[in-house]
Amino acid sequence: MIDTYIINLERAKERWDKIITQLSPYPEFRIKKIIGVDGKYENFSKIHLDSNQSIRYFGQALSSGTIGCYLSHVKAWKTFCCSGKNYAFILEDDASFNPLLVLYLLKKLGIFHENSLNDTQKSDWDICSLQLNHRGMPLPIQNLQNGYELCTYLTSVTGAGAYVLSQHSAQRLLYKAFPIILPVDHYYTKSHRLDLKFVGIEPRTITQSAEFSFIERIGRERLKNISSWSRIFCGMRRVKEELHQSLYNLKWALPLYCKYRFFK
């Protein structure tokens, strides 16, 4: 079994009912509800944000919906850290997938063994996403069979609709979670800044029903325009960030890629 944390706003009951109907026939998913942070109604005045850095690295300040989405994932990470389990499966409530296929892939990742946290065996990855946007230039490092591969990425990917994380990675994510600078699906993929090994499964198996999750959409208020110069400098910073991330991922993943491709 795998603890499966589903992020859902209290007023989005239809979404909850839909995903529970989808998963309930499969007891391997130990379902735990995370009540999402509703950006439409929350007061974020006491939340540690850095809007100047958001403009520098993301190109604009974050909307209340994006902040709510970020805090919802932080809530899931905290709950998981308190559980004492090795791994967790995090889902947003608009994820769409074949449960049997996802179970197959999760078992291939080897996360169903409830080993002690003192186990010295270290996995080849820290965070594994099953829902990503952008191609990302995947670099395969492991064969999951039946046409699926475990990959890291040499260019940017985003998307936090469905992912598996280890206890270690959840602690790292929480340690660097504040101040909030980026949307959560940008933040948790920054492997070089988090000193984590971020991977995904190709071809991709989980989609989201909308470009933005429900939590994000309900708070996408009109933000003030940013100057052209700010956007240019933001683009330059993104290129620099992507280069650092590519080199970081290549450094740890290249030996695994060579072993997979040439020493089967």
Secondary structure by P-SEA (a helix, b strand, c coil): ccbbbbbbcccaaaaaaaaaaacccccccbbbbbbcccccccccccccccaaaaaacccccccaaaaaaaaaaaaaaaaaaaccccbbbbbcccccccaaaaaaaaaaacccccccccccccccccbbbccccccccccccccccccbbbbcccbbbbbcccccccaaaaaaaaaccccccccaaaaaaccccccbbbbbbccccccccccccaaaaacccccccccaaaaaaaaaaaaaaaaaaaaaaaaacaaaaaaacccc
